[in-house]
Every structure is written in C-alpha cells, then in structure tokens.
Amino acid sequence: MTKFILQLFSESGEASFGRLGAFVALAFACGWITYLVLHTHILPSLEGLTLFIGALYGLGKANETLQRLFGSK
C-alpha cells in the first residue's frame, strides 16, 4: 500500500507538487461542492474549479519539461 501511495504522488521517485496540489484541491472541491448541492439543491458552475485544478498540475508539468529541456534535471 505504501508503494502505491508513493507512486501516486511522485514521478520517477521524486515529489510532485503539481500532482499533490491537484489532489488536495480536488478533495477540498469535492467536499465543497457536496456541501453546496446539499444546501442549495443546485449544482454550481465548475469551469473555474476545473481550470484551477488543471493549472496546478499543468504548472508542475511545465516546470518539469523546462528543467529537462535546459538539462538541470
């Protein structure tokens, strides 16, 4: 189980803030959206939330790509 969790949150054995940040934001968002739906009985617009979570992961991937291009990784 520990090996699975390490592979889930890392890439090539290295920590990935983009992946971990996206997971934390997604977990928080699921709770927040559930709360809103239960109290208002209306599903809120999810475009902004989707962009925010995608941006966290995208920034991490962009950083990794730039490091590989410039040979610092």
One Martini backbone bead per residue (centre of mass of N, CA, C, O) as a GRO file, in nm:
protein
   73
    1MET     BB    1   0.057   0.063  -0.020
    2THR     BB    2   0.297   0.257  -0.002
    3LYS     BB    3   0.389   0.230  -0.296
    4PHE     BB    4   0.132   0.343  -0.423
    5ILE     BB    5   0.143   0.626  -0.293
    6LEU     BB    6   0.418   0.706  -0.406
    7GLN     BB    7   0.332   0.677  -0.708
    8LEU     BB    8   0.094   0.880  -0.699
    9PHE     BB    9   0.294   1.137  -0.580
   10SER     BB   10   0.508   1.041  -0.801
   11GLU     BB   11   0.797   1.082  -1.025
   12SER     BB   12   1.059   0.892  -1.027
   13GLY     BB   13   1.071   0.939  -0.700
   14GLU     BB   14   0.949   1.229  -0.710
   15ALA     BB   15   0.821   1.500  -0.607
   16SER     BB   16   0.477   1.642  -0.672
   17PHE     BB   17   0.307   1.928  -0.647
   18GLY     BB   18   0.099   1.912  -0.871
   19ARG     BB   19  -0.029   1.643  -0.783
   20LEU     BB   20  -0.085   1.707  -0.484
   21GLY     BB   21  -0.240   1.975  -0.525
   22ALA     BB   22  -0.465   1.855  -0.699
   23PHE     BB   23  -0.569   1.657  -0.485
   24VAL     BB   24  -0.640   1.859  -0.263
   25ALA     BB   25  -0.830   2.035  -0.434
   26LEU     BB   26  -1.025   1.804  -0.507
   27ALA     BB   27  -1.109   1.724  -0.221
   28PHE     BB   28  -1.220   2.000  -0.140
   29ALA     BB   29  -1.421   2.034  -0.377
   30CYS     BB   30  -1.602   1.793  -0.317
   31GLY     BB   31  -1.699   1.899  -0.042
   32TRP     BB   32  -1.806   2.175  -0.136
   33ILE     BB   33  -2.008   2.075  -0.349
   34THR     BB   34  -2.172   1.897  -0.163
   35TYR     BB   35  -2.266   2.123   0.022
   36LEU     BB   36  -2.408   2.297  -0.193
   37VAL     BB   37  -2.610   2.083  -0.294
   38LEU     BB   38  -2.749   2.019  -0.019
   39HIS     BB   39  -2.842   2.332   0.032
   40THR     BB   40  -2.943   2.425  -0.282
   41HIS     BB   41  -3.000   2.208  -0.518
   42ILE     BB   42  -2.739   2.312  -0.689
   43LEU     BB   43  -2.520   2.304  -0.949
   44PRO     BB   44  -2.237   2.440  -0.993
   45SER     BB   45  -2.003   2.590  -1.155
   46LEU     BB   46  -1.687   2.419  -1.288
   47GLU     BB   47  -1.476   2.576  -1.459
   48GLY     BB   48  -1.285   2.717  -1.256
   49LEU     BB   49  -1.204   2.462  -1.101
   50THR     BB   50  -1.083   2.309  -1.338
   51LEU     BB   51  -0.863   2.518  -1.405
   52PHE     BB   52  -0.719   2.518  -1.132
   53ILE     BB   53  -0.640   2.217  -1.120
   54GLY     BB   54  -0.499   2.210  -1.398
   55ALA     BB   55  -0.285   2.429  -1.332
   56LEU     BB   56  -0.130   2.282  -1.115
   57TYR     BB   57  -0.039   2.049  -1.298
   58GLY     BB   58   0.075   2.217  -1.538
   59LEU     BB   59   0.304   2.362  -1.385
   60GLY     BB   60   0.460   2.108  -1.310
   61LYS     BB   61   0.507   2.009  -1.604
   62ALA     BB   62   0.648   2.264  -1.709
   63ASN     BB   63   0.885   2.255  -1.515
   64GLU     BB   64   0.989   1.976  -1.598
   65THR     BB   65   1.035   2.041  -1.897
   66LEU     BB   66   1.237   2.275  -1.860
   67GLN     BB   67   1.449   2.110  -1.705
   68ARG     BB   68   1.501   1.909  -1.939
   69LEU     BB   69   1.581   2.116  -2.162
   70PHE     BB   70   1.818   2.257  -1.965
   71GLY     BB   71   1.957   2.016  -1.784
   72SER     BB   72   1.865   2.030  -1.451
   73LYS     BB   73   1.760   1.698  -1.434
   0.00000   0.00000   0.00000
